[in-house]
Amino acid sequence: SLVLAMLLIIPIALQEQVMAIWFIVKGFSSSAIASVSGKTDIN
């Protein structure tokens, strides 16, 4: 039912919001981004 679906979706939505705020506040690891961009060859 709709109520059950909402109860199952709420924890996932909350986790997504917390993760977004975490990345905005704490920032992304620049060394991890550099290692990934160094391994990928666009040409």
SULVENHU-V669491 format. One record per residue. RES is the residue in one letter. SS is DSSP state (H for helix, E for strand, - for the rest). PSI is psi in whole degrees, 0 to 359 (none if undefined). D_FIRST is the distance of its C-alpha to the first C-alpha in Angstrom with 1 decimal. Layout:
res = <RES	RES>
ss = <SS	SS>
psi = <PSI	PSI>
d_first = <D_FIRST	D_FIRST>
This chain:
res = <S	L	V	L	A	M	L	L	I	I	P	I	A	L	Q	E	Q	V	M	A	I	W	F	I	V	K	G	F	S	S	S	A	I	A	S	V	S	G	K	T	D	I	N>
ss = <-	H	H	H	H	H	H	H	H	H	H	H	H	H	H	H	H	H	H	H	H	H	H	H	H	H	-	-	-	H	H	H	H	H	H	H	H	H	H	-	-	-	->
psi = <174	321	317	318	318	321	330	331	328	312	324	316	320	318	320	319	318	318	319	315	320	313	324	317	310	335	166	155	111	330	324	320	320	321	324	316	333	333	336	130	113	324	none>
d_first = <0.0	3.8	5.5	5.4	6.3	8.8	10.1	10.9	12.4	14.5	17.0	17.7	18.3	20.5	22.4	23.1	24.5	26.6	28.0	28.9	30.7	32.4	33.8	35.0	36.7	38.0	38.6	38.6	41.1	43.9	45.5	42.4	42.1	45.9	45.7	43.0	44.8	48.1	46.8	45.4	48.1	47.3	50.6>
